[in-house]
């Protein structure tokens, strides 16, 4: 049953199926009956906003929607592995084609590198990865403006490659693509059309002499001109 007023979410209306859960019913019953466990409207709205933000983040980059196994193998890496791994934490990076990574095609015009950290543990975690040092990573813009203060406190330190992620939080960090500056536009004077006279005016103020200088130049299509200089 769906409640689009968001006043309830059908919490605690029954026990899970008997076949696999009957042994746990004595534990479940008092918890489902406890009113302090029942989500309030603010909790339901917060959960909905977080879900919608995750969808917005997914659609913010084609790197989250890789279509082939080969593309995933080329671009996706997991960093929290081996005997020294931090339990309850997944650290995933997705690489896009850019100048420092030859041979990889560019899919995303905005971001060249993405790191996603899943912290399922009940406490804040710090994760250091030398392979993720010295990057220009920032919290995803959608998470930066969200109403979730917890995810907004996620941090990345470029000098050490350290990520600090709050409890039970998924944080997305993005590296904006380096965009080459636009070539400088040089504006050159062009003569007017035949039969048209162009007038350029310049003025200067001389406070100490209480004067104004005005220069007017008239130009035709044949570059003939005359000037008039006056002090007022």
Sine and cosine of phi, psi and omega as CSV:
sin_phi,cos_phi,sin_psi,cos_psi,sin_omega,cos_omega
0.00,0.00,0.82,-0.58,-0.03,-1.00
-0.98,-0.21,0.70,-0.72,0.01,-1.00
-0.88,-0.48,0.98,-0.21,-0.06,-1.00
-0.99,0.14,0.09,1.00,0.20,-0.98
-1.00,0.04,-0.19,0.98,0.03,-1.00
0.90,0.44,0.41,0.91,0.07,-1.00
-0.99,0.12,-0.38,0.93,0.04,-1.00
-0.50,-0.87,0.29,-0.96,0.03,-1.00
-0.76,-0.65,0.44,0.90,0.05,-1.00
0.93,0.37,0.48,0.88,-0.03,-1.00
-0.96,0.30,0.71,-0.70,0.17,-0.99
0.93,0.38,0.47,0.88,-0.02,-1.00
-1.00,0.05,-0.13,0.99,0.01,-1.00
-0.10,-1.00,0.19,-0.98,0.01,-1.00
-1.00,-0.03,0.42,-0.91,0.06,-1.00
-0.92,0.39,0.27,-0.96,-0.10,-1.00
-0.78,0.63,0.60,-0.80,-0.10,-0.99
-0.91,0.42,-0.60,0.80,-0.16,-0.99
-0.78,0.62,-0.73,0.69,-0.08,-1.00
-0.94,-0.35,-0.10,0.99,-0.16,-0.99
-0.84,-0.54,-0.03,1.00,-0.12,-0.99
-0.86,0.51,-0.60,0.80,-0.02,-1.00
-0.90,0.44,-0.43,0.90,-0.03,-1.00
-0.99,-0.10,-0.03,1.00,-0.01,-1.00
-0.83,0.55,-0.66,0.75,0.01,-1.00
-0.87,0.50,-0.47,0.88,0.05,-1.00
-0.99,0.17,-0.63,0.78,-0.11,-0.99
-0.96,0.28,-0.63,0.78,-0.13,-0.99
-0.83,0.56,-0.79,0.61,-0.03,-1.00
-0.91,0.41,-0.50,0.86,0.01,-1.00
-0.95,0.30,-0.65,0.76,0.04,-1.00
-0.93,0.38,-0.45,0.89,0.01,-1.00
-1.00,0.07,-0.21,0.98,-0.04,-1.00
-0.97,0.26,0.89,-0.45,-0.05,-1.00
-0.91,0.41,-0.37,0.93,0.00,-1.00
-0.94,0.34,-0.31,0.95,0.03,-1.00
-1.00,0.09,-0.26,0.96,-0.09,-1.00
-0.95,0.30,0.82,-0.58,0.01,-1.00
-0.89,0.46,0.67,-0.74,0.09,-1.00
-1.00,0.01,0.16,-0.99,-0.02,-1.00
-0.86,0.51,-0.63,0.78,0.01,-1.00
-0.89,0.46,-0.60,0.80,0.04,-1.00
-0.92,0.40,-0.67,0.75,-0.02,-1.00
-0.91,0.41,-0.68,0.73,0.01,-1.00
-0.91,0.41,-0.62,0.78,0.03,-1.00
-0.91,0.42,-0.66,0.75,0.03,-1.00
-0.90,0.44,-0.64,0.76,0.02,-1.00
-0.91,0.43,-0.68,0.73,0.01,-1.00
-0.89,0.45,-0.67,0.74,0.02,-1.00
-0.89,0.46,-0.64,0.77,0.02,-1.00
-0.90,0.43,-0.71,0.70,0.01,-1.00
-0.90,0.44,-0.60,0.80,0.04,-1.00
-0.90,0.43,-0.62,0.79,0.05,-1.00
-0.90,0.44,-0.62,0.78,0.07,-1.00
-0.91,0.42,-0.67,0.75,0.02,-1.00
-0.89,0.45,-0.65,0.76,0.03,-1.00
-0.90,0.44,-0.68,0.74,0.01,-1.00
-0.86,0.52,-0.65,0.76,-0.03,-1.00
-1.00,0.08,-0.02,1.00,0.02,-1.00
-0.98,0.18,-0.24,0.97,-0.02,-1.00
-0.51,-0.86,0.72,-0.70,0.09,-1.00
-0.92,0.40,-0.23,0.97,0.04,-1.00
-0.91,0.40,-0.37,0.93,0.07,-1.00
-0.99,0.12,-0.05,1.00,-0.08,-1.00
-0.75,-0.66,0.74,0.67,0.02,-1.00
-0.90,0.43,0.68,-0.73,-0.22,-0.98
-0.99,-0.16,-0.25,0.97,-0.06,-1.00
-0.76,-0.65,0.37,-0.93,0.05,-1.00
-0.89,0.45,-0.59,0.81,0.00,-1.00
-0.91,0.42,-0.65,0.76,0.03,-1.00
-0.90,0.44,-0.63,0.78,0.02,-1.00
-0.91,0.41,-0.70,0.72,-0.01,-1.00
-0.90,0.43,-0.55,0.83,-0.01,-1.00
-0.96,0.28,-0.57,0.82,-0.24,-0.97
-0.93,-0.35,-0.43,0.90,-0.13,-0.99
-0.99,-0.13,0.71,-0.70,0.05,-1.00
-0.72,-0.69,0.54,-0.84,0.09,-1.00
-0.91,-0.42,0.76,-0.65,-0.19,-0.98
-0.96,-0.30,-0.39,0.92,-0.01,-1.00
-1.00,-0.03,0.97,0.25,-0.06,-1.00
-0.74,-0.68,0.17,-0.99,0.06,-1.00
1.00,0.02,-0.04,-1.00,-0.09,-1.00
-0.92,0.40,-0.36,0.93,-0.04,-1.00
-0.99,-0.17,0.34,0.94,-0.06,-1.00
-0.90,0.43,0.46,-0.89,0.08,-1.00
-1.00,-0.02,0.84,-0.54,-0.09,-1.00
-0.94,0.34,0.62,-0.79,0.03,-1.00
0.99,0.15,0.17,0.98,-0.08,-1.00
-0.78,-0.62,0.74,-0.67,0.12,-0.99
-0.88,-0.47,0.78,-0.62,0.03,-1.00
-0.86,-0.51,0.91,-0.42,-0.08,-1.00
-0.84,-0.54,0.70,-0.71,0.10,-1.00
-0.87,-0.50,0.49,-0.87,0.03,-1.00
-0.77,-0.64,0.83,-0.55,-0.07,-1.00
-0.97,-0.24,0.63,-0.78,0.11,-0.99
-0.90,-0.43,0.27,-0.96,0.02,-1.00
-0.91,0.41,0.71,-0.70,0.06,-1.00
-0.35,-0.94,-0.02,-1.00,-0.11,-0.99
-0.86,0.52,-0.58,0.82,-0.05,-1.00
-1.00,0.08,0.04,1.00,-0.05,-1.00
-0.71,-0.71,0.97,0.23,-0.05,-1.00
-0.92,0.39,0.50,-0.87,0.06,-1.00
1.00,0.01,-0.11,0.99,0.01,-1.00
-0.94,-0.34,0.83,-0.56,-0.06,-1.00
-0.94,0.34,0.42,-0.91,0.01,-1.00
-1.00,-0.01,0.82,-0.58,0.05,-1.00
-0.95,-0.30,-0.55,0.84,-0.12,-0.99
-0.94,-0.35,0.86,-0.50,0.00,-1.00
-0.97,0.22,-0.17,0.98,-0.10,-0.99
-0.96,-0.29,-0.74,0.67,-0.09,-1.00
-0.90,-0.43,0.67,-0.74,0.03,-1.00
-0.98,-0.21,-0.25,0.97,-0.06,-1.00
-0.40,-0.92,0.65,-0.76,-0.01,-1.00
-0.71,-0.70,0.66,-0.75,0.11,-0.99
-0.82,-0.57,0.76,-0.65,0.06,-1.00
-0.88,-0.47,0.80,-0.60,0.02,-1.00
-0.89,-0.45,0.86,-0.51,0.06,-1.00
-0.98,-0.21,0.90,-0.45,0.07,-1.00
-0.93,-0.37,0.98,-0.19,-0.01,-1.00
-1.00,-0.03,-0.01,1.00,-0.05,-1.00
-0.99,0.16,0.34,-0.94,-0.04,-1.00
-0.99,0.12,0.16,0.99,0.04,-1.00
-0.68,-0.73,0.31,-0.95,0.04,-1.00
-0.89,0.45,0.59,-0.80,0.02,-1.00
-0.81,-0.59,0.51,-0.86,0.14,-0.99
-0.89,-0.46,0.80,-0.60,-0.03,-1.00
-0.81,-0.58,0.81,-0.59,-0.02,-1.00
-0.93,-0.37,0.77,-0.64,0.03,-1.00
-0.73,-0.68,0.93,-0.36,0.04,-1.00
-0.84,0.54,-0.50,0.86,-0.02,-1.00
-0.96,0.30,-0.19,0.98,0.01,-1.00
-0.93,-0.36,0.31,0.95,0.04,-1.00
-0.96,0.26,0.38,-0.93,0.18,-0.98
0.84,0.54,0.61,0.79,0.07,-1.00
-0.95,-0.30,0.37,-0.93,-0.01,-1.00
-1.00,-0.09,0.87,0.49,-0.08,-1.00
-1.00,-0.05,0.66,-0.75,0.05,-1.00
-0.70,-0.71,0.47,-0.88,0.08,-1.00
-0.85,0.53,0.63,-0.77,-0.05,-1.00
-0.82,0.57,0.68,-0.73,-0.03,-1.00
-0.81,0.59,-0.55,0.83,0.00,-1.00
-0.92,0.38,-0.62,0.79,0.04,-1.00
-0.97,0.26,-0.49,0.87,0.02,-1.00
-0.90,0.44,-0.52,0.85,-0.05,-1.00
-0.97,-0.25,0.12,0.99,-0.01,-1.00
-0.95,0.30,0.23,-0.97,0.04,-1.00
-1.00,0.05,0.04,1.00,0.00,-1.00
-1.00,0.05,0.99,-0.16,-0.02,-1.00
-0.91,0.42,-0.43,0.90,-0.03,-1.00
-0.92,0.39,-0.77,0.63,-0.02,-1.00
-0.92,0.39,-0.51,0.86,0.01,-1.00
-0.93,0.36,-0.26,0.96,0.03,-1.00
-1.00,0.04,0.00,1.00,0.06,-1.00
-0.90,0.43,0.61,-0.80,-0.10,-1.00
-0.69,-0.73,0.43,-0.90,0.13,-0.99
-0.71,-0.71,0.72,-0.69,0.02,-1.00
-0.91,-0.41,0.92,-0.40,-0.11,-0.99
-0.91,0.41,-0.61,0.80,-0.10,-1.00
-0.89,0.45,-0.54,0.84,-0.04,-1.00
-0.94,-0.34,-0.23,0.97,-0.10,-1.00
0.95,0.32,0.51,0.86,-0.08,-1.00
-0.99,-0.15,0.75,-0.66,0.10,-0.99
-0.94,-0.34,0.74,-0.67,0.07,-1.00
-0.90,-0.43,0.90,-0.43,-0.12,-0.99
-0.84,-0.54,0.79,-0.61,0.02,-1.00
-0.90,0.44,0.19,-0.98,-0.02,-1.00
-0.87,0.50,0.59,-0.81,0.10,-0.99
0.69,0.73,0.81,0.59,-0.08,-1.00
-0.71,-0.70,0.61,-0.79,0.18,-0.98
-0.94,-0.34,0.88,-0.47,-0.03,-1.00
-0.91,-0.41,0.66,-0.75,-0.02,-1.00
-0.90,-0.44,0.82,-0.58,0.03,-1.00
-0.90,-0.43,0.68,-0.74,-0.06,-1.00
-0.81,-0.59,0.53,-0.85,0.08,-1.00
-0.92,-0.38,0.94,-0.35,-0.01,-1.00
-0.88,0.47,0.59,-0.81,0.00,-1.00
-0.94,0.34,0.63,-0.77,0.06,-1.00
-0.96,0.26,0.88,-0.47,-0.03,-1.00
-0.97,-0.23,0.82,-0.57,0.01,-1.00
-0.90,0.44,0.67,-0.74,0.01,-1.00
-0.90,0.44,0.55,-0.84,0.02,-1.00
-0.92,0.40,0.63,-0.78,0.01,-1.00
-0.87,0.50,0.59,-0.81,-0.02,-1.00
-0.90,0.43,0.75,-0.66,-0.01,-1.00
-1.00,0.01,0.83,-0.55,0.02,-1.00
-0.98,-0.18,0.87,-0.50,0.00,-1.00
-0.99,-0.12,0.87,-0.50,0.00,-1.00
-0.93,-0.37,0.56,-0.83,0.01,-1.00
-0.94,0.35,0.68,-0.73,0.04,-1.00
-0.87,-0.50,0.65,-0.76,0.03,-1.00
-0.93,0.37,0.45,-0.90,0.02,-1.00
-0.96,0.29,0.15,-0.99,0.03,-1.00
-0.93,0.35,0.26,-0.97,0.04,-1.00
-0.86,0.51,0.76,-0.66,0.02,-1.00
1.00,0.06,0.08,1.00,-0.01,-1.00
-0.87,-0.49,0.64,-0.77,0.04,-1.00
-0.93,-0.38,0.77,-0.64,0.01,-1.00
-0.98,-0.20,0.71,-0.70,-0.01,-1.00
-0.89,-0.46,0.83,-0.56,0.10,-1.00
-0.95,-0.32,0.74,-0.67,-0.05,-1.00
-0.86,-0.51,0.70,-0.72,0.08,-1.00
-0.73,-0.68,0.54,-0.84,-0.02,-1.00
-0.64,-0.77,0.47,-0.88,0.04,-1.00
-0.64,-0.77,0.60,-0.80,-0.01,-1.00
-0.94,-0.35,0.80,-0.60,0.02,-1.00
-0.92,-0.39,0.99,-0.13,-0.08,-1.00
-0.90,0.44,-0.65,0.76,-0.08,-1.00
-0.92,0.39,-0.47,0.88,0.00,-1.00
-0.98,-0.20,-0.04,1.00,-0.05,-1.00
0.81,0.59,0.72,0.69,-0.02,-1.00
-0.73,-0.68,0.37,-0.93,0.11,-0.99
-0.82,-0.57,0.76,-0.64,0.06,-1.00
-0.97,-0.23,0.76,-0.65,0.00,-1.00
-0.83,-0.56,0.74,-0.67,0.01,-1.00
-0.83,-0.56,0.83,-0.56,0.02,-1.00
-0.85,-0.52,0.77,-0.63,-0.01,-1.00
-0.82,-0.57,0.76,-0.65,-0.02,-1.00
-0.94,-0.34,0.79,-0.62,-0.06,-1.00
-0.79,-0.61,0.64,-0.77,0.05,-1.00
-0.94,-0.34,-0.02,-1.00,-0.01,-1.00
-0.92,0.39,-0.29,0.96,-0.01,-1.00
-0.98,-0.20,0.27,0.96,0.05,-1.00
0.92,0.40,0.26,0.97,0.11,-0.99
-0.97,0.24,0.65,-0.76,-0.04,-1.00
-0.47,-0.88,0.34,-0.94,0.15,-0.99
-0.65,-0.76,0.45,-0.89,-0.02,-1.00
-0.80,-0.60,0.41,-0.91,0.00,-1.00
-0.70,-0.72,0.89,-0.45,0.00,-1.00
-0.94,-0.34,0.78,-0.63,-0.02,-1.00
-0.65,-0.76,0.60,-0.80,0.14,-0.99
-0.95,-0.30,0.77,-0.64,-0.02,-1.00
-0.91,-0.42,0.00,0.00,0.00,0.00
